[in-house]
Amino acid sequence: MRLLPLLLVFACLARPAAAASDGFFTTSDGVRLHYLEAGPVAAPTIVLIPGWTMPGWIFSPQIRAFSPYYHVVAFDPRGQGISDIAPSGYNQDRRGQDIAELLARLGPRPVLLVGWSLGVLDALAYVHSHGDAGIAGLVLIDNSVGENPAPPPPRLLPPGHGPILSHAAYMREFVAGMFRTRQTAFYLDNLTEAALRTPAADAALLLRYPVPRSYWREAIFSTAKPVLYVVRPGLAGQADNLLKDRPNTDIAVFIGAGHALFVDDAARFDALMQNFILTAVWPAR
């Protein structure tokens, strides 16, 4: 793991953030997608891809922390946030294509692509189909990347595989279970409302990408760009093997944090990502 003096890291994260603005674009299959944008557009770009049914604004701590220095874009994938509820495209190929079209809109310079949970798979689907010319590096947060050992089963089984819950009740329990730190009822209600905007049938499709685990491993091993893999203990074995098997990889294991670890322990996560940026992604800055 590359190290940077922590005083420098925290100094880099201490400035007030720029206000985020809304951006939209229409995909090649006619779907209007939304993103939040903050920070100087001439600066290097960080693109944040949220997890299953989540809105881009869940990355609010990172938008605040990084927008004083970087051009930060938090994406609402199709069917999520305030992007269109598309009639189709809830698979790895189309979601990877959506990222490609977002990056094309943002300009020719390679970005740091940050994916969390399902966003890990979407980011790797982009790399698998489009290569790595559009990225300067990858930050992959708390999902399997196809390494061994296979991931543990989820704490809350997907709809139809466990106790019978309404979709709304399932999503409320799922959202609350993403955190170990106490979140306000207002925050959890708003996040649950955002998650429920994804129709149940489309949400189910997003949990069933029709590719084997090897697809994700092929993607991450197809690029030599720097990778930061941040996980909880259940994926520590994959992290250790990725560090051993793949050059230009950094790892971190967050003990005591929930699935949304970048919210639960934002200070540690932000310092870790800034260290990765300054030592591996854009070291000349």
N, C-alpha and C positions, 0 to 999 in steps of 0.2 A: 504494500500500500504506500503510495507516495504521500509525503508529509509536507505541510506548509506550516510555518509558525501560526498558532491559533490566533494570536493578537492581530496578525495581518488579515486572516480570514474574517474575523469578526468586524474588523474595521471596514472591510469591503462590504459588509452587510448592514452597516449602521445608518446609511443615508435614508431620508424619506423617499417613498415610492412615488412614481408618476401615476396619475389616474389612468385607469384602463378605459378603452373605447371599444365599441362594437365594430366588427368587420364581418362581411358576408361575401360568399362567392357561390356560383352555380356550377355544379359538377358536370362532367361530360354526359351523365345520364339524367340531367335535368333536376337535380336535388339542390336546394338552397341550404348551404351550411354556414354556421356561425362560428366566430372565434372572438376572444377578447385579446386586446393588443395594448401593450404598455411599454414605455421606455423609448429611448432614441432609436429611430428606424435605421440610422446609419451604423449602429453598433451591431456586433455579432448577435445572431438570433437564437433564442432558446424556444423550442416548440414542445408544449406539454400536452400529452394525450391521456385523458382520464380512463378510468376503469368502467366495468360493466354498468350501464345505465346512468353513469355519473355525469354531471355537467363539468365543463372546464373550470368553473369558478371554485371547485374544490381545491384547486391549487392557489388559492388566495395568499397563503403565507409565502409561496415562492414568487408570485407576482410582486408582492410588496418587497421582498428581499432582493430580487435580481433586477427589477426594472430601472433602478437608478443607473445601472451600468450596461445592461443588455436590452436588446429588443425582445420582449417576452410575449409569446403567443400561446394562449390556452384554448385548445380546440374543443368544440362540441361535435363529436362524431354524429353521423346520420342517426336520427331517432333519439338523440340525447341533447340535454340542455335546451336551447331554443332553435336548434337546427330542425329542418323538415323531418317529419315522420315519413320516411320514404316507403314506397310500396315494395321495394326489394333491396337487395344489396347487403344483407346482414350476414356476410361471410368474409373470410380472410382476403379474398382477391379484391373485392370491391372496397373494403375498408382500407386496404393497402393503397389502392388506386386513389381513394379520397385524400390520403396523406400526400401522395405524389402531387396531386393537383393543388393542394394547399401550399406545398413547398414551391411549386412553380409560380404561384401567385405572389409568394413572399420575395421572390427574386433569385438570382443565380448563386448567391453565396451559400456554401454548406452550413447547415444548422446543427445545433446540439439537439438531438431528438430524445425526449424524456417520456417514457411510457410506464404507466402504473397498472397493475392487474391485467385486465383485458387489453389495456393499452400497450403492454409488453408484446402481446401477440400481434396487435395491429402494427406496431413499429417493426417487428421482425417480418411480418407479411410484406410490408413495404420494401424492406431490404431484400427479401427473397425474390420479389418480382421486379424490382427496379434497380437493384445494386446499391452501392454506397456512395456514389458521386455526389449525392445531395446532402450528405451528412458529414459533420466533423467528428461526431462521436455519439454514443448511445448511453443513456442512463436508464436502466431497467429495474423496476421496483416491484418486488414481492409477487412474482409469478414464475412458474416453471419456464425454463428456456430449452427444455428437451434433453437436458443432461440427466445423468443418473445420480442418485436414485430417483424413482418416480415420486411426484409430490404426494403428501399425505392427503387423505380425503378431506373435503371441506367440513368446517364446523357445522354449518347449516346446509343440509342437502338441498339441491335444486328443486324447484316446484315439481311435484309429481313423484318424487323419490323418497319422501319422508312423511311426517305427519301432515294431514290435510290442513292447509292454511289458505285463506283467500290470498290473491296476489297482493293486495294492499297490506295485509297483515305480514306476509312473508317479507315484503320490501321494508316495512318498518323495522322488523327484527334484524334484517340483513344490515341496514344502515346503522342501527345502534351498535351492532356487533363489530363494526369496522374500527372502533375506537377503544383504547384502554383509558385514556384521559377523559375527564368529565367534559361533555359538550352541552351547551345550553339546549333547552327544549326548542327554542326558536330555530337554532341552527339545524337540529336534527329534523324538525318538521319541514323546513325548507329543502333540505337535502332529500328527504323522503318524497316530497312533492315533485321535485325534479326527477327523481328516479322513476316515479310512477308515470311520468309522461311517456316513457318507452312502452308501447303496447306489450302485453304479456306474451303474445305469440312471437313478437320480434325479439323480446328479451330472451326467450327460450332458444331461438335460433343462434343468438350470440354466444350461447354456452355450448354449441355443438358445431364448431368449425370442423368441416369434414376432411381433416388431414391428420396424419399420424404425428406422434411426438417428435419423430425424427425431422419433420419439416422445420420445426423451430431451431433445432440444433444445427441443421444445414445452413439456416439463415445467419445465425450468429457466427458460425465458423467461416462463412463466405466473405466476411469483411475483416480487414486488419485494423480498422478504425478503433480508437480507444473505447472501452466499455467499462462502465461502473455498474455493478450488480449489487443491489441493496435488498436484503431479505430479512425475514424473521427466522427463528431457529428451525422451523419445519423445512426450510429450503437450504439450510446451511450445507448439507451434503452436496447439493448441486453447485452451490457457490464454491466450495472447496475444489470440486472437480473441474469447474470452469477455470478457476485460477491456475490449476495444475496443467490443464490441457490446452488453454488458449493464451497465446502471448498478448500483451497490451490490455490486460484485464485487471481491474481493481474490484475488491469485494468489501462489503460491510454487513454485519449481522446485527440487527436491532433486537435486543432482548427487552421484554416488558412493554413493547409497543403493539398497537393493533395493526390491522391490515393497512389502514391509512396512516402509515408510520410517518409520512412527511407532514402530517397535521399533528399527530400525537407528540412527536419529538422534532418539531420544525427546526429548532435551533441547531440540533446535531445534524439533521439532514442537510440543511442549507449550507452549513460550514463544510460538510463532506463534499457536497456538489461543487461549491466554490473552489475547494482545494483541487478537485478533479479538473475543473475548467482551467485553473491557472497553471497546473502542472502537466496536463495531458492533452487538453483540447485546444486551447488558445494560449500556449505558454509565453508567447512574445508580448502579450498585452500587459 
